[in-house]
Amino acid sequence: MKLSSEADNIRYDAWSKHVIVGYGGEKFLAGKAVRGQGEGGGLVILDSTGKKTGEIAIDARPESLQLEETGTRIFVNVPIVER
């Protein structure tokens, strides 16, 4: 699977055996990429073979992400964009 050069936040979930990658890219609106609408990003979920099993669109490039230690949540830090 190919991601943008902004794919620099990587976490391994030992419980599910998935890799979660935060990346920058196109702006998303209602879960669909909107070309030319600024920087967006998301999280992609990969299985142990590198196959994409899920994706979460985010309206900004994730700066950092952490997995909840005793639960199923992902905490994502995104920058505030002033207009």
mmCIF file of the N, C-alpha and C atoms, coordinates in Angstrom:
data_MODEL
# 
_entry.id   MODEL 
# 
loop_
_atom_site.group_PDB 
_atom_site.id 
_atom_site.type_symbol 
_atom_site.label_atom_id 
_atom_site.label_alt_id 
_atom_site.label_comp_id 
_atom_site.label_asym_id 
_atom_site.label_entity_id 
_atom_site.label_seq_id 
_atom_site.pdbx_PDB_ins_code 
_atom_site.Cartn_x 
_atom_site.Cartn_y 
_atom_site.Cartn_z 
_atom_site.occupancy 
_atom_site.B_iso_or_equiv 
_atom_site.pdbx_formal_charge 
_atom_site.auth_seq_id 
_atom_site.auth_comp_id 
_atom_site.auth_asym_id 
_atom_site.auth_atom_id 
_atom_site.pdbx_PDB_model_num 
ATOM 1   N N  . MET A 1 1  ? 0.837   -1.169 0.000  1.00 0.00 ? 1  MET A N  1 
ATOM 2   C CA . MET A 1 1  ? 0.000   0.000  0.000  1.00 0.00 ? 1  MET A CA 1 
ATOM 3   C C  . MET A 1 1  ? 0.881   1.232  0.000  1.00 0.00 ? 1  MET A C  1 
ATOM 4   N N  . LYS A 1 2  ? 0.579   2.197  -0.840 1.00 0.00 ? 2  LYS A N  1 
ATOM 5   C CA . LYS A 1 2  ? 1.369   3.421  -0.943 1.00 0.00 ? 2  LYS A CA 1 
ATOM 6   C C  . LYS A 1 2  ? 0.628   4.558  -0.253 1.00 0.00 ? 2  LYS A C  1 
ATOM 7   N N  . LEU A 1 3  ? 1.347   5.262  0.630  1.00 0.00 ? 3  LEU A N  1 
ATOM 8   C CA . LEU A 1 3  ? 0.801   6.432  1.320  1.00 0.00 ? 3  LEU A CA 1 
ATOM 9   C C  . LEU A 1 3  ? 1.651   7.639  0.981  1.00 0.00 ? 3  LEU A C  1 
ATOM 10  N N  . SER A 1 4  ? 1.181   8.820  1.331  1.00 0.00 ? 4  SER A N  1 
ATOM 11  C CA . SER A 1 4  ? 1.928   10.046 1.048  1.00 0.00 ? 4  SER A CA 1 
ATOM 12  C C  . SER A 1 4  ? 3.221   10.085 1.857  1.00 0.00 ? 4  SER A C  1 
ATOM 13  N N  . SER A 1 5  ? 4.074   11.032 1.512  1.00 0.00 ? 5  SER A N  1 
ATOM 14  C CA . SER A 1 5  ? 5.334   11.188 2.245  1.00 0.00 ? 5  SER A CA 1 
ATOM 15  C C  . SER A 1 5  ? 5.105   11.658 3.674  1.00 0.00 ? 5  SER A C  1 
ATOM 16  N N  . GLU A 1 6  ? 3.908   12.084 3.984  1.00 0.00 ? 6  GLU A N  1 
ATOM 17  C CA . GLU A 1 6  ? 3.564   12.534 5.336  1.00 0.00 ? 6  GLU A CA 1 
ATOM 18  C C  . GLU A 1 6  ? 3.131   11.383 6.237  1.00 0.00 ? 6  GLU A C  1 
ATOM 19  N N  . ALA A 1 7  ? 3.324   10.154 5.810  1.00 0.00 ? 7  ALA A N  1 
ATOM 20  C CA . ALA A 1 7  ? 2.950   8.981  6.621  1.00 0.00 ? 7  ALA A CA 1 
ATOM 21  C C  . ALA A 1 7  ? 4.061   8.699  7.619  1.00 0.00 ? 7  ALA A C  1 
ATOM 22  N N  . ASP A 1 8  ? 4.087   9.490  8.704  1.00 0.00 ? 8  ASP A N  1 
ATOM 23  C CA . ASP A 1 8  ? 5.211   9.380  9.631  1.00 0.00 ? 8  ASP A CA 1 
ATOM 24  C C  . ASP A 1 8  ? 4.804   9.066  11.071 1.00 0.00 ? 8  ASP A C  1 
ATOM 25  N N  . ASN A 1 9  ? 3.541   8.822  11.324 1.00 0.00 ? 9  ASN A N  1 
ATOM 26  C CA . ASN A 1 9  ? 3.076   8.416  12.651 1.00 0.00 ? 9  ASN A CA 1 
ATOM 27  C C  . ASN A 1 9  ? 2.616   6.970  12.565 1.00 0.00 ? 9  ASN A C  1 
ATOM 28  N N  . ILE A 1 10 ? 3.358   6.082  13.201 1.00 0.00 ? 10 ILE A N  1 
ATOM 29  C CA . ILE A 1 10 ? 3.055   4.660  13.095 1.00 0.00 ? 10 ILE A CA 1 
ATOM 30  C C  . ILE A 1 10 ? 2.958   4.062  14.496 1.00 0.00 ? 10 ILE A C  1 
ATOM 31  N N  . ARG A 1 11 ? 1.891   3.310  14.742 1.00 0.00 ? 11 ARG A N  1 
ATOM 32  C CA . ARG A 1 11 ? 1.709   2.628  16.023 1.00 0.00 ? 11 ARG A CA 1 
ATOM 33  C C  . ARG A 1 11 ? 1.296   1.181  15.753 1.00 0.00 ? 11 ARG A C  1 
ATOM 34  N N  . TYR A 1 12 ? 1.744   0.286  16.623 1.00 0.00 ? 12 TYR A N  1 
ATOM 35  C CA . TYR A 1 12 ? 1.369   -1.118 16.524 1.00 0.00 ? 12 TYR A CA 1 
ATOM 36  C C  . TYR A 1 12 ? 0.428   -1.460 17.670 1.00 0.00 ? 12 TYR A C  1 
ATOM 37  N N  . ASP A 1 13 ? -0.732  -2.019 17.335 1.00 0.00 ? 13 ASP A N  1 
ATOM 38  C CA . ASP A 1 13 ? -1.706  -2.471 18.326 1.00 0.00 ? 13 ASP A CA 1 
ATOM 39  C C  . ASP A 1 13 ? -1.503  -3.975 18.536 1.00 0.00 ? 13 ASP A C  1 
ATOM 40  N N  . ALA A 1 14 ? -0.833  -4.340 19.622 1.00 0.00 ? 14 ALA A N  1 
ATOM 41  C CA . ALA A 1 14 ? -0.500  -5.747 19.879 1.00 0.00 ? 14 ALA A CA 1 
ATOM 42  C C  . ALA A 1 14 ? -1.747  -6.600 20.073 1.00 0.00 ? 14 ALA A C  1 
ATOM 43  N N  . TRP A 1 15 ? -2.814  -6.020 20.629 1.00 0.00 ? 15 TRP A N  1 
ATOM 44  C CA . TRP A 1 15 ? -4.033  -6.792 20.878 1.00 0.00 ? 15 TRP A CA 1 
ATOM 45  C C  . TRP A 1 15 ? -4.680  -7.232 19.568 1.00 0.00 ? 15 TRP A C  1 
ATOM 46  N N  . SER A 1 16 ? -4.839  -6.300 18.634 1.00 0.00 ? 16 SER A N  1 
ATOM 47  C CA . SER A 1 16 ? -5.496  -6.629 17.361 1.00 0.00 ? 16 SER A CA 1 
ATOM 48  C C  . SER A 1 16 ? -4.500  -7.066 16.293 1.00 0.00 ? 16 SER A C  1 
ATOM 49  N N  . LYS A 1 17 ? -3.213  -6.877 16.571 1.00 0.00 ? 17 LYS A N  1 
ATOM 50  C CA . LYS A 1 17 ? -2.142  -7.179 15.614 1.00 0.00 ? 17 LYS A CA 1 
ATOM 51  C C  . LYS A 1 17 ? -2.268  -6.340 14.337 1.00 0.00 ? 17 LYS A C  1 
ATOM 52  N N  . HIS A 1 18 ? -2.682  -5.077 14.509 1.00 0.00 ? 18 HIS A N  1 
ATOM 53  C CA . HIS A 1 18 ? -2.798  -4.136 13.405 1.00 0.00 ? 18 HIS A CA 1 
ATOM 54  C C  . HIS A 1 18 ? -1.785  -3.016 13.568 1.00 0.00 ? 18 HIS A C  1 
ATOM 55  N N  . VAL A 1 19 ? -1.434  -2.424 12.448 1.00 0.00 ? 19 VAL A N  1 
ATOM 56  C CA . VAL A 1 19 ? -0.578  -1.240 12.426 1.00 0.00 ? 19 VAL A CA 1 
ATOM 57  C C  . VAL A 1 19 ? -1.456  -0.066 12.029 1.00 0.00 ? 19 VAL A C  1 
ATOM 58  N N  . ILE A 1 20 ? -1.371  1.029  12.781 1.00 0.00 ? 20 ILE A N  1 
ATOM 59  C CA . ILE A 1 20 ? -2.129  2.239  12.478 1.00 0.00 ? 20 ILE A CA 1 
ATOM 60  C C  . ILE A 1 20 ? -1.130  3.299  12.023 1.00 0.00 ? 20 ILE A C  1 
ATOM 61  N N  . VAL A 1 21 ? -1.391  3.892  10.860 1.00 0.00 ? 21 VAL A N  1 
ATOM 62  C CA . VAL A 1 21 ? -0.487  4.885  10.275 1.00 0.00 ? 21 VAL A CA 1 
ATOM 63  C C  . VAL A 1 21 ? -1.248  6.191  10.086 1.00 0.00 ? 21 VAL A C  1 
ATOM 64  N N  . GLY A 1 22 ? -0.710  7.276  10.648 1.00 0.00 ? 22 GLY A N  1 
ATOM 65  C CA . GLY A 1 22 ? -1.265  8.600  10.421 1.00 0.00 ? 22 GLY A CA 1 
ATOM 66  C C  . GLY A 1 22 ? -0.571  9.231  9.224  1.00 0.00 ? 22 GLY A C  1 
ATOM 67  N N  . TYR A 1 23 ? -1.330  9.864  8.348  1.00 0.00 ? 23 TYR A N  1 
ATOM 68  C CA . TYR A 1 23 ? -0.749  10.440 7.133  1.00 0.00 ? 23 TYR A CA 1 
ATOM 69  C C  . TYR A 1 23 ? -1.430  11.743 6.765  1.00 0.00 ? 23 TYR A C  1 
ATOM 70  N N  . GLY A 1 24 ? -0.735  12.568 6.017  1.00 0.00 ? 24 GLY A N  1 
ATOM 71  C CA . GLY A 1 24 ? -1.295  13.795 5.462  1.00 0.00 ? 24 GLY A CA 1 
ATOM 72  C C  . GLY A 1 24 ? -1.672  13.549 4.021  1.00 0.00 ? 24 GLY A C  1 
ATOM 73  N N  . GLY A 1 25 ? -2.543  14.380 3.512  1.00 0.00 ? 25 GLY A N  1 
ATOM 74  C CA . GLY A 1 25 ? -2.956  14.219 2.129  1.00 0.00 ? 25 GLY A CA 1 
ATOM 75  C C  . GLY A 1 25 ? -4.094  15.145 1.775  1.00 0.00 ? 25 GLY A C  1 
ATOM 76  N N  . GLU A 1 26 ? -5.027  14.633 1.027  1.00 0.00 ? 26 GLU A N  1 
ATOM 77  C CA . GLU A 1 26 ? -6.147  15.441 0.565  1.00 0.00 ? 26 GLU A CA 1 
ATOM 78  C C  . GLU A 1 26 ? -7.116  15.750 1.699  1.00 0.00 ? 26 GLU A C  1 
ATOM 79  N N  . LYS A 1 27 ? -7.811  16.838 1.544  1.00 0.00 ? 27 LYS A N  1 
ATOM 80  C CA . LYS A 1 27 ? -8.857  17.224 2.483  1.00 0.00 ? 27 LYS A CA 1 
ATOM 81  C C  . LYS A 1 27 ? -10.039 16.289 2.294  1.00 0.00 ? 27 LYS A C  1 
ATOM 82  N N  . PHE A 1 28 ? -10.653 15.874 3.391  1.00 0.00 ? 28 PHE A N  1 
ATOM 83  C CA . PHE A 1 28 ? -11.817 15.001 3.332  1.00 0.00 ? 28 PHE A CA 1 
ATOM 84  C C  . PHE A 1 28 ? -13.064 15.774 3.737  1.00 0.00 ? 28 PHE A C  1 
ATOM 85  N N  . LEU A 1 29 ? -14.165 15.477 3.111  1.00 0.00 ? 29 LEU A N  1 
ATOM 86  C CA . LEU A 1 29 ? -15.450 16.053 3.454  1.00 0.00 ? 29 LEU A CA 1 
ATOM 87  C C  . LEU A 1 29 ? -16.469 14.923 3.389  1.00 0.00 ? 29 LEU A C  1 
ATOM 88  N N  . ALA A 1 30 ? -17.118 14.655 4.493  1.00 0.00 ? 30 ALA A N  1 
ATOM 89  C CA . ALA A 1 30 ? -18.083 13.553 4.593  1.00 0.00 ? 30 ALA A CA 1 
ATOM 90  C C  . ALA A 1 30 ? -17.458 12.227 4.158  1.00 0.00 ? 30 ALA A C  1 
ATOM 91  N N  . GLY A 1 31 ? -16.184 12.028 4.537  1.00 0.00 ? 31 GLY A N  1 
ATOM 92  C CA . GLY A 1 31 ? -15.515 10.763 4.258  1.00 0.00 ? 31 GLY A CA 1 
ATOM 93  C C  . GLY A 1 31 ? -14.995 10.588 2.843  1.00 0.00 ? 31 GLY A C  1 
ATOM 94  N N  . LYS A 1 32 ? -15.129 11.633 1.996  1.00 0.00 ? 32 LYS A N  1 
ATOM 95  C CA . LYS A 1 32 ? -14.662 11.529 0.612  1.00 0.00 ? 32 LYS A CA 1 
ATOM 96  C C  . LYS A 1 32 ? -13.607 12.594 0.353  1.00 0.00 ? 32 LYS A C  1 
ATOM 97  N N  . ALA A 1 33 ? -12.569 12.208 -0.378 1.00 0.00 ? 33 ALA A N  1 
ATOM 98  C CA . ALA A 1 33 ? -11.503 13.149 -0.700 1.00 0.00 ? 33 ALA A CA 1 
ATOM 99  C C  . ALA A 1 33 ? -12.031 14.264 -1.596 1.00 0.00 ? 33 ALA A C  1 
ATOM 100 N N  . VAL A 1 34 ? -11.669 15.504 -1.257 1.00 0.00 ? 34 VAL A N  1 
ATOM 101 C CA . VAL A 1 34 ? -12.077 16.669 -2.032 1.00 0.00 ? 34 VAL A CA 1 
ATOM 102 C C  . VAL A 1 34 ? -10.804 17.314 -2.562 1.00 0.00 ? 34 VAL A C  1 
ATOM 103 N N  . ARG A 1 35 ? -10.530 17.145 -3.829 1.00 0.00 ? 35 ARG A N  1 
ATOM 104 C CA . ARG A 1 35 ? -9.294  17.659 -4.414 1.00 0.00 ? 35 ARG A CA 1 
ATOM 105 C C  . ARG A 1 35 ? -9.283  19.195 -4.399 1.00 0.00 ? 35 ARG A C  1 
ATOM 106 N N  . GLY A 1 36 ? -8.116  19.728 -4.124 1.00 0.00 ? 36 GLY A N  1 
ATOM 107 C CA . GLY A 1 36 ? -7.958  21.179 -4.155 1.00 0.00 ? 36 GLY A CA 1 
ATOM 108 C C  . GLY A 1 36 ? -8.548  21.890 -2.957 1.00 0.00 ? 36 GLY A C  1 
ATOM 109 N N  . GLN A 1 37 ? -8.887  21.191 -1.915 1.00 0.00 ? 37 GLN A N  1 
ATOM 110 C CA . GLN A 1 37 ? -9.514  21.817 -0.760 1.00 0.00 ? 37 GLN A CA 1 
ATOM 111 C C  . GLN A 1 37 ? -8.592  21.869 0.454  1.00 0.00 ? 37 GLN A C  1 
ATOM 112 N N  . GLY A 1 38 ? -7.298  21.938 0.246  1.00 0.00 ? 38 GLY A N  1 
ATOM 113 C CA . GLY A 1 38 ? -6.366  22.079 1.355  1.00 0.00 ? 38 GLY A CA 1 
ATOM 114 C C  . GLY A 1 38 ? -5.880  20.748 1.888  1.00 0.00 ? 38 GLY A C  1 
ATOM 115 N N  . GLU A 1 39 ? -5.092  20.845 2.948  1.00 0.00 ? 39 GLU A N  1 
ATOM 116 C CA . GLU A 1 39 ? -4.470  19.654 3.502  1.00 0.00 ? 39 GLU A CA 1 
ATOM 117 C C  . GLU A 1 39 ? -5.395  18.953 4.491  1.00 0.00 ? 39 GLU A C  1 
ATOM 118 N N  . GLY A 1 40 ? -5.524  17.687 4.311  1.00 0.00 ? 40 GLY A N  1 
ATOM 119 C CA . GLY A 1 40 ? -6.278  16.851 5.230  1.00 0.00 ? 40 GLY A CA 1 
ATOM 120 C C  . GLY A 1 40 ? -5.405  15.699 5.639  1.00 0.00 ? 40 GLY A C  1 
ATOM 121 N N  . GLY A 1 41 ? -6.000  14.581 5.905  1.00 0.00 ? 41 GLY A N  1 
ATOM 122 C CA . GLY A 1 41 ? -5.227  13.406 6.265  1.00 0.00 ? 41 GLY A CA 1 
ATOM 123 C C  . GLY A 1 41 ? -6.122  12.330 6.812  1.00 0.00 ? 41 GLY A C  1 
ATOM 124 N N  . GLY A 1 42 ? -5.520  11.403 7.497  1.00 0.00 ? 42 GLY A N  1 
ATOM 125 C CA . GLY A 1 42 ? -6.303  10.329 8.066  1.00 0.00 ? 42 GLY A CA 1 
ATOM 126 C C  . GLY A 1 42 ? -5.442  9.294  8.742  1.00 0.00 ? 42 GLY A C  1 
ATOM 127 N N  . LEU A 1 43 ? -6.103  8.238  9.127  1.00 0.00 ? 43 LEU A N  1 
ATOM 128 C CA . LEU A 1 43 ? -5.454  7.072  9.703  1.00 0.00 ? 43 LEU A CA 1 
ATOM 129 C C  . LEU A 1 43 ? -5.798  5.888  8.829  1.00 0.00 ? 43 LEU A C  1 
ATOM 130 N N  . VAL A 1 44 ? -4.820  5.073  8.530  1.00 0.00 ? 44 VAL A N  1 
ATOM 131 C CA . VAL A 1 44 ? -5.073  3.843  7.793  1.00 0.00 ? 44 VAL A CA 1 
ATOM 132 C C  . VAL A 1 44 ? -4.709  2.687  8.719  1.00 0.00 ? 44 VAL A C  1 
ATOM 133 N N  . ILE A 1 45 ? -5.488  1.630  8.672  1.00 0.00 ? 45 ILE A N  1 
ATOM 134 C CA . ILE A 1 45 ? -5.280  0.461  9.517  1.00 0.00 ? 45 ILE A CA 1 
ATOM 135 C C  . ILE A 1 45 ? -4.859  -0.696 8.629  1.00 0.00 ? 45 ILE A C  1 
ATOM 136 N N  . LEU A 1 46 ? -3.701  -1.275 8.950  1.00 0.00 ? 46 LEU A N  1 
ATOM 137 C CA . LEU A 1 46 ? -3.134  -2.359 8.154  1.00 0.00 ? 46 LEU A CA 1 
ATOM 138 C C  . LEU A 1 46 ? -3.064  -3.628 8.981  1.00 0.00 ? 46 LEU A C  1 
ATOM 139 N N  . ASP A 1 47 ? -3.292  -4.780 8.324  1.00 0.00 ? 47 ASP A N  1 
ATOM 140 C CA . ASP A 1 47 ? -3.122  -6.052 9.030  1.00 0.00 ? 47 ASP A CA 1 
ATOM 141 C C  . ASP A 1 47 ? -1.645  -6.448 8.997  1.00 0.00 ? 47 ASP A C  1 
ATOM 142 N N  . SER A 1 48 ? -1.326  -7.605 9.521  1.00 0.00 ? 48 SER A N  1 
ATOM 143 C CA . SER A 1 48 ? 0.079   -8.024 9.642  1.00 0.00 ? 48 SER A CA 1 
ATOM 144 C C  . SER A 1 48 ? 0.760   -8.268 8.290  1.00 0.00 ? 48 SER A C  1 
ATOM 145 N N  . THR A 1 49 ? -0.025  -8.381 7.220  1.00 0.00 ? 49 THR A N  1 
ATOM 146 C CA . THR A 1 49 ? 0.560   -8.564 5.887  1.00 0.00 ? 49 THR A CA 1 
ATOM 147 C C  . THR A 1 49 ? 0.703   -7.246 5.132  1.00 0.00 ? 49 THR A C  1 
ATOM 148 N N  . GLY A 1 50 ? 0.237   -6.140 5.724  1.00 0.00 ? 50 GLY A N  1 
ATOM 149 C CA . GLY A 1 50 ? 0.291   -4.843 5.067  1.00 0.00 ? 50 GLY A CA 1 
ATOM 150 C C  . GLY A 1 50 ? -0.954  -4.503 4.283  1.00 0.00 ? 50 GLY A C  1 
ATOM 151 N N  . LYS A 1 51 ? -1.977  -5.352 4.344  1.00 0.00 ? 51 LYS A N  1 
ATOM 152 C CA . LYS A 1 51 ? -3.237  -5.095 3.633  1.00 0.00 ? 51 LYS A CA 1 
ATOM 153 C C  . LYS A 1 51 ? -4.087  -4.099 4.423  1.00 0.00 ? 51 LYS A C  1 
ATOM 154 N N  . LYS A 1 52 ? -4.640  -3.098 3.724  1.00 0.00 ? 52 LYS A N  1 
ATOM 155 C CA . LYS A 1 52 ? -5.498  -2.107 4.362  1.00 0.00 ? 52 LYS A CA 1 
ATOM 156 C C  . LYS A 1 52 ? -6.800  -2.756 4.798  1.00 0.00 ? 52 LYS A C  1 
ATOM 157 N N  . THR A 1 53 ? -7.124  -2.613 6.089  1.00 0.00 ? 53 THR A N  1 
ATOM 158 C CA . THR A 1 53 ? -8.378  -3.164 6.605  1.00 0.00 ? 53 THR A CA 1 
ATOM 159 C C  . THR A 1 53 ? -9.361  -2.074 7.020  1.00 0.00 ? 53 THR A C  1 
ATOM 160 N N  . GLY A 1 54 ? -8.896  -0.828 7.061  1.00 0.00 ? 54 GLY A N  1 
ATOM 161 C CA . GLY A 1 54 ? -9.788  0.270  7.420  1.00 0.00 ? 54 GLY A CA 1 
ATOM 162 C C  . GLY A 1 54 ? -9.093  1.601  7.239  1.00 0.00 ? 54 GLY A C  1 
ATOM 163 N N  . GLU A 1 55 ? -9.901  2.653  7.268  1.00 0.00 ? 55 GLU A N  1 
ATOM 164 C CA . GLU A 1 55 ? -9.373  4.006  7.131  1.00 0.00 ? 55 GLU A CA 1 
ATOM 165 C C  . GLU A 1 55 ? -10.306 4.970  7.836  1.00 0.00 ? 55 GLU A C  1 
ATOM 166 N N  . ILE A 1 56 ? -9.725  5.969  8.484  1.00 0.00 ? 56 ILE A N  1 
ATOM 167 C CA . ILE A 1 56 ? -10.491 7.003  9.169  1.00 0.00 ? 56 ILE A CA 1 
ATOM 168 C C  . ILE A 1 56 ? -10.049 8.343  8.605  1.00 0.00 ? 56 ILE A C  1 
ATOM 169 N N  . ALA A 1 57 ? -10.965 9.076  7.991  1.00 0.00 ? 57 ALA A N  1 
ATOM 170 C CA . ALA A 1 57 ? -10.654 10.379 7.416  1.00 0.00 ? 57 ALA A CA 1 
ATOM 171 C C  . ALA A 1 57 ? -10.608 11.425 8.522  1.00 0.00 ? 57 ALA A C  1 
ATOM 172 N N  . ILE A 1 58 ? -9.651  12.342 8.405  1.00 0.00 ? 58 ILE A N  1 
ATOM 173 C CA . ILE A 1 58 ? -9.502  13.446 9.348  1.00 0.00 ? 58 ILE A CA 1 
ATOM 174 C C  . ILE A 1 58 ? -9.371  14.723 8.529  1.00 0.00 ? 58 ILE A C  1 
ATOM 175 N N  . ASP A 1 59 ? -9.946  15.824 9.024  1.00 0.00 ? 59 ASP A N  1 
ATOM 176 C CA . ASP A 1 59 ? -9.923  17.080 8.281  1.00 0.00 ? 59 ASP A CA 1 
ATOM 177 C C  . ASP A 1 59 ? -8.607  17.833 8.351  1.00 0.00 ? 59 ASP A C  1 
ATOM 178 N N  . ALA A 1 60 ? -7.615  17.260 9.016  1.00 0.00 ? 60 ALA A N  1 
ATOM 179 C CA . ALA A 1 60 ? -6.287  17.879 9.085  1.00 0.00 ? 60 ALA A CA 1 
ATOM 180 C C  . ALA A 1 60 ? -5.248  16.769 9.185  1.00 0.00 ? 60 ALA A C  1 
ATOM 181 N N  . ARG A 1 61 ? -4.007  17.110 8.887  1.00 0.00 ? 61 ARG A N  1 
ATOM 182 C CA . ARG A 1 61 ? -2.930  16.120 8.983  1.00 0.00 ? 61 ARG A CA 1 
ATOM 183 C C  . ARG A 1 61 ? -2.656  15.817 10.449 1.00 0.00 ? 61 ARG A C  1 
ATOM 184 N N  . PRO A 1 62 ? -2.689  14.551 10.858 1.00 0.00 ? 62 PRO A N  1 
ATOM 185 C CA . PRO A 1 62 ? -2.426  14.224 12.262 1.00 0.00 ? 62 PRO A CA 1 
ATOM 186 C C  . PRO A 1 62 ? -0.962  14.492 12.623 1.00 0.00 ? 62 PRO A C  1 
ATOM 187 N N  . GLU A 1 63 ? -0.759  15.235 13.703 1.00 0.00 ? 63 GLU A N  1 
ATOM 188 C CA . GLU A 1 63 ? 0.592   15.517 14.191 1.00 0.00 ? 63 GLU A CA 1 
ATOM 189 C C  . GLU A 1 63 ? 1.127   14.336 14.994 1.00 0.00 ? 63 GLU A C  1 
ATOM 190 N N  . SER A 1 64 ? 0.247   13.693 15.735 1.00 0.00 ? 64 SER A N  1 
ATOM 191 C CA . SER A 1 64 ? 0.639   12.574 16.588 1.00 0.00 ? 64 SER A CA 1 
ATOM 192 C C  . SER A 1 64 ? -0.592  11.727 16.862 1.00 0.00 ? 64 SER A C  1 
ATOM 193 N N  . LEU A 1 65 ? -0.368  10.483 17.257 1.00 0.00 ? 65 LEU A N  1 
ATOM 194 C CA . LEU A 1 65 ? -1.481  9.628  17.661 1.00 0.00 ? 65 LEU A CA 1 
ATOM 195 C C  . LEU A 1 65 ? -1.003  8.662  18.736 1.00 0.00 ? 65 LEU A C  1 
ATOM 196 N N  . GLN A 1 66 ? -1.925  8.302  19.614 1.00 0.00 ? 66 GLN A N  1 
ATOM 197 C CA . GLN A 1 66 ? -1.636  7.344  20.675 1.00 0.00 ? 66 GLN A CA 1 
ATOM 198 C C  . GLN A 1 66 ? -2.803  6.380  20.785 1.00 0.00 ? 66 GLN A C  1 
ATOM 199 N N  . LEU A 1 67 ? -2.494  5.127  21.073 1.00 0.00 ? 67 LEU A N  1 
ATOM 200 C CA . LEU A 1 67 ? -3.529  4.121  21.287 1.00 0.00 ? 67 LEU A CA 1 
ATOM 201 C C  . LEU A 1 67 ? -3.844  4.047  22.774 1.00 0.00 ? 67 LEU A C  1 
ATOM 202 N N  . GLU A 1 68 ? -5.109  3.922  23.101 1.00 0.00 ? 68 GLU A N  1 
ATOM 203 C CA . GLU A 1 68 ? -5.510  3.754  24.495 1.00 0.00 ? 68 GLU A CA 1 
ATOM 204 C C  . GLU A 1 68 ? -4.940  2.431  25.006 1.00 0.00 ? 68 GLU A C  1 
ATOM 205 N N  . GLU A 1 69 ? -4.302  2.450  26.159 1.00 0.00 ? 69 GLU A N  1 
ATOM 206 C CA . GLU A 1 69 ? -3.634  1.248  26.660 1.00 0.00 ? 69 GLU A CA 1 
ATOM 207 C C  . GLU A 1 69 ? -4.592  0.130  27.061 1.00 0.00 ? 69 GLU A C  1 
ATOM 208 N N  . THR A 1 70 ? -5.736  0.474  27.612 1.00 0.00 ? 70 THR A N  1 
ATOM 209 C CA . THR A 1 70 ? -6.659  -0.559 28.087 1.00 0.00 ? 70 THR A CA 1 
ATOM 210 C C  . THR A 1 70 ? -8.017  -0.487 27.411 1.00 0.00 ? 70 THR A C  1 
ATOM 211 N N  . GLY A 1 71 ? -8.075  0.041  26.220 1.00 0.00 ? 71 GLY A N  1 
ATOM 212 C CA . GLY A 1 71 ? -9.346  0.174  25.515 1.00 0.00 ? 71 GLY A CA 1 
ATOM 213 C C  . GLY A 1 71 ? -9.146  0.132  24.016 1.00 0.00 ? 71 GLY A C  1 
ATOM 214 N N  . THR A 1 72 ? -10.121 0.661  23.314 1.00 0.00 ? 72 THR A N  1 
ATOM 215 C CA . THR A 1 72 ? -10.116 0.579  21.859 1.00 0.00 ? 72 THR A CA 1 
ATOM 216 C C  . THR A 1 72 ? -10.017 1.943  21.168 1.00 0.00 ? 72 THR A C  1 
ATOM 217 N N  . ARG A 1 73 ? -9.782  3.000  21.933 1.00 0.00 ? 73 ARG A N  1 
ATOM 218 C CA . ARG A 1 73 ? -9.766  4.338  21.335 1.00 0.00 ? 73 ARG A CA 1 
ATOM 219 C C  . ARG A 1 73 ? -8.381  4.724  20.832 1.00 0.00 ? 73 ARG A C  1 
ATOM 220 N N  . ILE A 1 74 ? -8.392  5.623  19.839 1.00 0.00 ? 74 ILE A N  1 
ATOM 221 C CA . ILE A 1 74 ? -7.172  6.228  19.312 1.00 0.00 ? 74 ILE A CA 1 
ATOM 222 C C  . ILE A 1 74 ? -7.295  7.732  19.553 1.00 0.00 ? 74 ILE A C  1 
ATOM 223 N N  . PHE A 1 75 ? -6.273  8.311  20.146 1.00 0.00 ? 75 PHE A N  1 
ATOM 224 C CA . PHE A 1 75 ? -6.247  9.746  20.398 1.00 0.00 ? 75 PHE A CA 1 
ATOM 225 C C  . PHE A 1 75 ? -5.344  10.392 19.357 1.00 0.00 ? 75 PHE A C  1 
ATOM 226 N N  . VAL A 1 76 ? -5.886  11.392 18.650 1.00 0.00 ? 76 VAL A N  1 
ATOM 227 C CA . VAL A 1 76 ? -5.163  12.021 17.549 1.00 0.00 ? 76 VAL A CA 1 
ATOM 228 C C  . VAL A 1 76 ? -5.017  13.511 17.826 1.00 0.00 ? 76 VAL A C  1 
ATOM 229 N N  . ASN A 1 77 ? -3.794  14.003 17.687 1.00 0.00 ? 77 ASN A N  1 
ATOM 230 C CA . ASN A 1 77 ? -3.507  15.419 17.827 1.00 0.00 ? 77 ASN A CA 1 
ATOM 231 C C  . ASN A 1 77 ? -3.460  16.022 16.426 1.00 0.00 ? 77 ASN A C  1 
ATOM 232 N N  . VAL A 1 78 ? -4.347  16.995 16.168 1.00 0.00 ? 78 VAL A N  1 
ATOM 233 C CA . VAL A 1 78 ? -4.362  17.669 14.858 1.00 0.00 ? 78 VAL A CA 1 
ATOM 234 C C  . VAL A 1 78 ? -4.145  19.160 15.067 1.00 0.00 ? 78 VAL A C  1 
ATOM 235 N N  . PRO A 1 79 ? -3.457  19.819 14.138 1.00 0.00 ? 79 PRO A N  1 
ATOM 236 C CA . PRO A 1 79 ? -3.200  21.255 14.290 1.00 0.00 ? 79 PRO A CA 1 
ATOM 237 C C  . PRO A 1 79 ? -4.482  22.064 14.048 1.00 0.00 ? 79 PRO A C  1 
ATOM 238 N N  . ILE A 1 80 ? -4.529  23.229 14.690 1.00 0.00 ? 80 ILE A N  1 
ATOM 239 C CA . ILE A 1 80 ? -5.626  24.159 14.441 1.00 0.00 ? 80 ILE A CA 1 
ATOM 240 C C  . ILE A 1 80 ? -5.221  25.006 13.237 1.00 0.00 ? 80 ILE A C  1 
ATOM 241 N N  . VAL A 1 81 ? -6.097  25.062 12.259 1.00 0.00 ? 81 VAL A N  1 
ATOM 242 C CA . VAL A 1 81 ? -5.826  25.823 11.046 1.00 0.00 ? 81 VAL A CA 1 
ATOM 243 C C  . VAL A 1 81 ? -6.600  27.132 11.121 1.00 0.00 ? 81 VAL A C  1 
ATOM 244 N N  . GLU A 1 82 ? -5.878  28.247 11.137 1.00 0.00 ? 82 GLU A N  1 
ATOM 245 C CA . GLU A 1 82 ? -6.536  29.547 11.155 1.00 0.00 ? 82 GLU A CA 1 
ATOM 246 C C  . GLU A 1 82 ? -6.825  29.969 9.729  1.00 0.00 ? 82 GLU A C  1 
ATOM 247 N N  . ARG A 1 83 ? -7.967  30.561 9.535  1.00 0.00 ? 83 ARG A N  1 
ATOM 248 C CA . ARG A 1 83 ? -8.358  30.975 8.181  1.00 0.00 ? 83 ARG A CA 1 
ATOM 249 C C  . ARG A 1 83 ? -8.353  32.463 8.066  1.00 0.00 ? 83 ARG A C  1 
# 
